[in-house]
């Protein structure tokens, strides 16, 4: 019974910041590569960022590089996404996911999502 529960989304103005959290349970979190995936209205899913099991290697989509930071706390089984300098085009449902880039095609490996809306 893998569970991924995202939180921290909300409505923010352009240029603002949010930190998303993902509480994981039902598997050995500390041994798994984790990703964030997002899906904007009317668009397909987009891989946003990933982090290896120990947290020492991170990757980002070009669209968010320099603005977003992925991290994890394996003692708390929690994944984070710090989002700064937010843009309207960042508006989407954000999902925590178990796996790398290819997980965008594996809805069963995502959580329930948290809504991020960037608007003035």
C-alpha positions in Angstrom: 0.0 0.0 0.0 2.3 2.7 -1.3 1.1 6.2 -0.3 2.3 9.6 -1.6 0.5 12.6 -0.1 1.4 16.0 -1.5 0.7 19.3 0.3 1.7 22.9 0.2 0.1 24.1 -3.0 -1.9 27.2 -3.3 -2.5 30.5 -5.0 0.6 32.8 -5.3 1.5 35.9 -7.3 4.1 35.9 -10.1 7.5 36.1 -8.5 6.4 34.4 -5.3 7.5 31.2 -3.7 5.9 27.9 -2.4 7.3 24.8 -0.9 5.6 21.5 -1.7 5.9 18.5 0.5 5.3 14.8 -0.2 4.8 12.4 2.7 5.7 8.9 1.6 4.7 5.5 3.2 4.3 1.9 2.4 7.8 1.4 0.8 11.4 1.9 1.6 11.6 5.6 0.7 15.3 5.9 1.4 16.1 3.4 -1.4 14.0 5.0 -4.1 14.7 7.7 -6.8 11.9 10.3 -6.5 10.5 12.8 -8.9 8.1 15.7 -9.2 5.7 15.7 -12.1 3.2 18.4 -13.1 0.2 18.7 -15.4 -1.3 22.0 -16.5 -4.9 22.3 -17.7 -5.3 20.8 -21.2 -1.6 19.6 -21.3 0.1 16.3 -20.9 2.2 15.5 -17.9 5.7 17.1 -17.6 8.6 15.8 -15.6 9.9 18.6 -13.4 12.7 17.4 -11.1 14.2 14.2 -9.7 16.5 13.2 -6.8 18.4 10.0 -6.2 17.9 7.9 -3.1 20.6 9.5 -0.9 19.7 13.0 -2.0 23.2 13.8 -3.5 22.2 14.0 -7.1 19.4 16.2 -8.4 18.0 16.9 -11.9 15.7 19.6 -13.3 13.7 20.3 -16.4 15.1 23.3 -18.3 11.9 25.2 -17.6 12.5 25.3 -13.9 16.3 25.1 -13.5 17.6 27.8 -11.3 14.2 28.5 -9.8 13.2 25.2 -8.2 15.1 23.0 -5.7 14.3 19.4 -5.0 15.3 17.8 -1.7 14.4 15.0 0.6 14.6 14.0 4.3 14.9 10.3 4.5 14.5 10.3 8.3 11.0 11.8 7.8 10.1 9.9 4.5 9.4 13.3 3.0 10.2 14.8 -0.5 10.2 18.6 -1.0 10.1 21.0 -3.9 11.1 24.6 -3.2 9.7 26.8 -5.9 10.9 30.4 -6.2 10.4 33.1 -8.8 7.1 31.5 -9.8 5.6 32.2 -13.2 2.0 31.9 -14.5 3.2 29.0 -16.7 4.1 27.1 -13.6 0.4 26.7 -12.8 -0.4 23.0 -12.7 -1.2 20.1 -10.5 2.0 18.9 -8.9 2.5 15.2 -8.2 5.1 13.4 -6.2 6.2 10.2 -8.0 8.4 7.1 -7.4 10.8 6.9 -10.3 12.7 9.0 -12.9 11.7 10.8 -16.1 9.7 7.9 -17.5 7.3 8.0 -14.5 5.4 10.7 -16.4 3.8 7.8 -18.2 3.0 5.9 -15.0 0.1 7.5 -13.3 0.0 4.6 -10.8 3.3 5.8 -9.4 2.1 9.4 -8.6 0.3 10.7 -5.6 -3.0 12.6 -5.6 -1.5 16.0 -6.5 -1.5 19.5 -5.0 -2.7 22.5 -7.0 -0.3 25.4 -7.7 -1.8 28.5 -9.2 0.4 31.5 -10.1 -1.7 34.5 -11.0 -2.0 38.2 -10.3 
